Amino acid sequence: MTPAWRHLLRALHLETSCPRIPKMRPSLFLGAFWTSVTKLGLHTKPTMPPCDFTPERYQSLAYNRVLDINKQHLSPVLTAYFQEPLLLHQGHMEWLFDHEGNRYLDFFSGIVTISVGHCHPKVNAAAQKQLGRLWHTSPVFFNPPIHEYAEKLSALLPEPLKVIFLMNSGSEANDLAMLMARAHSNNTDIISFRGAYHGCSPYTLGLTNVGYYKTKIPIGSGCESTMCPDVFRGPWGGSHCRDSPVQTIRKCSCAPDCCQAKDQYIEQFKDSLSTSVAKSIAGFFVEPIQGVNGVVQYPKGFLKEAFELVREQGGVCISDEVQTGFGRLGSHFWGFQTHDVLPDIVTLAKGIANGFPMAAVVTTPEIAKSLAKRLLYFNTFGGSPVACAIGSAVLEVIKEENLQENSQEVGTYMLLEFAKLRDEFEIIGDVRGKGLMIGVEMVKDKMSRQPLPPEEVNEIHEDCKHMGLLIGKGGIFFQTFRIAPSMCITKPEVDFAVEVFRSALIQHMERKAK
């Protein structure tokens, strides 16, 4: 039986037996379905957009030798994607090339890290210039790049967030922010959401509440989790909750300016504050949009009320902008601004230097002084001349190339295109996000919202790779595809990505039908 006829029979079965698909005349339904299948070309590989870059010829280690070295000498923790892990050789803007010269559209940007494009010419030039001048000084000496960068970064943050500490990774940044909160408040307990990811250091693992990052040994004392106000998978949610062009398929009776789900989640937050922590707390850590958990968004207005409750108990509010910062969300430069809140501490990393190791904590003069009274904070590599030169170049590129505006325009376009796939395929339960930070949550069916099994998610993931598209995975059950390309992405590239994803879903349906 041909693939097309299998789809045709499956369509007949779905039309007559599936209560979640609206009834329509079979001729219309099958006509639309046949058009959608033939439009794909029945496994015709979607045409990749052109690229004017030619990679260098790969001349390094043989692939099998890489596998051997990896097995013998590198971490045994299995983190590499795909049954045959990609051996990447070169990158150019939104493109990656493997050791065989195959080209891939990178829609995960090194886990939401390549902000302005792989090896962006201006960023490359800034790095090369500084490498030829001065690599390292440590904080015991001044160097112009750190002061130039501090001035540029502080100008992008509202008062009183004007004091900057520099380090090398998001985990380091959140480590320091935890210490700051406790030093300033003279309290210990810190709250974070279930599903949150704030780092993988022994300290920040207490804040991270994703099961596969938890361990039996004691870590991160004084950290408490609270319910994540997830309007798709949580107990409450509706059709007006999110600050996104795409809402959940869950229905509600709320007026557009009044969210009952938000009120219910706030009651849960209050309950955590009254039962799980001391009467006075150190702080509350939050990602403006959860990244590792699968781009989870909260009800509009939730964080504003939550911040007020935290401050009433003596705590400070920390916005983890490691994935959401630097214009990625489109409408605002910082994720916290999309919630109309002003945190006391902001942590930055990943896109801050386009993949070069760099991170920052930004806070108020008052909190900075509280830390200085308690600790001689020192970081040997924090604020290196090379990192700061690269960081400055990234800020300049974002402004000169209007990348925040591009995130808004192209990201909204992509969200709406993926939402069309949600309407077409029963196994897409939710499409969500803002700007160029998007989650596509896979389910067994829309009614139950049970997660699609990991092995099926992995098959779709592999199929996308075979057609030249690299996307991420996330969620507590590994059920959500994470889509976060560099901010230089274009609409034709989005069209290609959507068509590849659609093709992968159809191939998945065929496997299930056999």
Disulfide bonds with the S-S distance in Angstrom:
none
